[in-house]
Amino acid sequence: MRMARTGANCNEVSETGMKTFYVGVKGAIVRGSQVLLLKKAGEDLWEAPGGRIDDDETIHQALERELREEVPNIASIQIGDIIGAHRVPKDIDGNKSLVLIYYVVQADFDGEPELSEEHEDYMWANRDEALQRMVDKREIIESIFKEL
């Protein structure tokens, strides 16, 4: 049986008709009893920073790259444990879907977090605020706050 590939350049569907999954990473940046959420530009979507793994990157390399791209003034990054995974409920392109792996991250910033063009706002959210803004990721949010 042929396995579906993952990666940024995966343009094929397996011969068995199985769905192809990209893999992405998200960093739950924590500060005290709060987590950093970013608001996607032009959308009512709040999320943790992160994105898809590029070809030949390790998971940690991808997460560090994505954090530096999305929050450019991040000064230091300490990637902790995996806190969960989430399958994005809708397909991203035809028969392709996305699975996100979430890590707890400790980070320092030069001042307050600055955002790339991909996001228009940020907040340090407590558990209730995070649950309210990321309704479809309740299990992930609960896992983040168990770590605090």
C-alpha positions as CSV (number, residue, x, y, z in Angstrom):
1,M,0.0,0.0,0.0
2,R,1.3,3.4,-0.9
3,M,1.4,6.0,1.9
4,A,0.3,9.6,1.4
5,R,3.2,12.0,1.6
6,T,3.4,15.2,3.7
7,G,5.3,18.3,3.0
8,A,5.1,21.6,1.3
9,N,5.4,20.2,-2.3
10,C,3.1,17.3,-1.9
11,N,0.9,17.5,-5.1
12,E,-0.3,13.9,-5.4
13,V,-3.1,11.9,-4.0
14,S,-2.3,8.3,-3.1
15,E,-3.3,5.6,-5.6
16,T,-5.6,4.2,-3.0
17,G,-7.7,7.4,-2.9
18,M,-6.6,8.1,0.6
19,K,-6.6,11.8,1.7
20,T,-3.2,13.5,1.7
21,F,-2.3,15.3,4.9
22,Y,0.1,18.2,5.3
23,V,1.7,18.6,8.7
24,G,2.0,21.9,10.5
25,V,3.3,23.1,13.8
26,K,1.9,25.7,16.2
27,G,3.6,27.3,19.2
28,A,1.5,28.0,22.3
29,I,3.6,30.8,23.6
30,V,2.9,31.1,27.3
31,R,3.5,33.9,29.7
32,G,2.4,33.4,33.3
33,S,-1.2,32.1,33.1
34,Q,-1.8,33.4,29.6
35,V,-1.2,32.2,26.0
36,L,-0.4,34.4,23.0
37,L,-3.1,34.4,20.3
38,L,-2.8,36.1,16.9
39,K,-5.8,37.4,14.9
40,K,-5.5,36.5,11.2
41,A,-5.6,39.6,8.9
42,G,-9.1,40.2,7.4
43,E,-10.7,37.3,9.3
44,D,-12.3,36.7,12.6
45,L,-9.9,33.9,13.3
46,W,-7.6,33.7,16.4
47,E,-4.8,31.2,16.4
48,A,-1.4,30.3,17.9
49,P,1.5,31.2,15.6
50,G,2.9,28.5,13.4
51,G,2.5,26.9,9.9
52,R,3.4,24.1,7.6
53,I,6.6,22.3,7.6
54,D,8.8,23.0,4.6
55,D,10.7,20.3,2.7
56,D,13.8,19.0,4.6
57,E,13.0,20.9,7.8
58,T,12.7,19.2,11.2
59,I,9.6,19.9,13.2
60,H,11.6,22.1,15.6
61,Q,13.2,24.0,12.7
62,A,9.8,24.6,11.2
63,L,8.3,25.9,14.4
64,E,11.2,28.2,15.1
65,R,11.1,29.6,11.5
66,E,7.3,30.1,11.7
67,L,7.5,31.9,15.1
68,R,10.2,34.2,13.8
69,E,8.2,34.9,10.6
70,E,4.9,35.6,12.4
71,V,6.3,37.5,15.4
72,P,9.5,39.1,14.0
73,N,10.7,40.6,17.3
74,I,10.8,37.3,19.1
75,A,14.2,37.3,20.9
76,S,14.5,33.7,22.3
77,I,12.5,30.5,21.8
78,Q,12.4,27.5,24.0
79,I,10.3,24.7,22.6
80,G,8.7,22.4,25.2
81,D,6.6,19.4,25.0
82,I,3.9,18.4,22.5
83,I,0.6,19.3,24.0
84,G,-1.7,17.9,21.3
85,A,-2.6,17.6,17.7
86,H,-5.6,19.0,15.8
87,R,-6.9,18.0,12.4
88,V,-8.3,21.0,10.6
89,P,-11.9,20.1,9.9
90,K,-12.1,21.4,6.4
91,D,-9.9,20.4,3.5
92,I,-7.4,23.0,2.5
93,D,-7.2,22.0,-1.2
94,G,-9.3,19.4,-2.9
95,N,-8.4,16.0,-1.2
96,K,-5.7,17.6,1.0
97,S,-6.1,18.3,4.7
98,L,-3.9,19.6,7.5
99,V,-2.9,18.2,10.9
100,L,-1.4,20.7,13.3
101,I,1.0,19.6,16.2
102,Y,0.9,22.0,19.1
103,Y,3.9,22.6,21.4
104,V,4.3,24.7,24.6
105,V,6.8,27.5,23.9
106,Q,8.6,29.9,26.3
107,A,9.7,33.0,24.5
108,D,11.1,36.5,25.1
109,F,10.3,39.5,22.9
110,D,12.1,42.8,22.3
111,G,9.2,44.8,23.7
112,E,5.6,43.7,23.0
113,P,5.0,41.2,20.2
114,E,5.2,42.6,16.7
115,L,3.2,41.0,13.9
116,S,3.9,40.1,10.3
117,E,1.4,41.1,7.6
118,E,-0.4,37.7,8.1
119,H,-1.9,38.9,11.4
120,E,-3.6,42.2,12.5
121,D,-3.8,41.9,16.3
122,Y,-2.7,39.9,19.2
123,M,-3.7,39.3,22.8
124,W,-2.4,37.5,25.9
125,A,-5.4,35.3,26.6
126,N,-6.4,33.5,29.8
127,R,-8.2,30.1,29.6
128,D,-11.7,31.5,29.2
129,E,-10.7,34.1,26.6
130,A,-8.8,31.4,24.6
131,L,-11.7,29.0,24.7
132,Q,-14.0,31.8,23.5
133,R,-11.8,32.7,20.5
134,M,-10.7,29.2,19.5
135,V,-14.0,27.3,20.0
136,D,-13.0,24.4,17.6
137,K,-9.8,23.7,19.6
138,R,-11.1,23.2,23.1
139,E,-9.0,20.1,23.7
140,I,-5.8,21.9,22.7
141,I,-6.7,25.0,24.9
142,E,-7.4,22.7,27.9
143,S,-4.0,21.0,27.3
144,I,-2.2,24.3,27.2
145,F,-3.7,25.5,30.4
146,K,-3.0,22.2,32.2
147,E,0.7,22.9,31.5
148,L,0.6,26.3,33.2
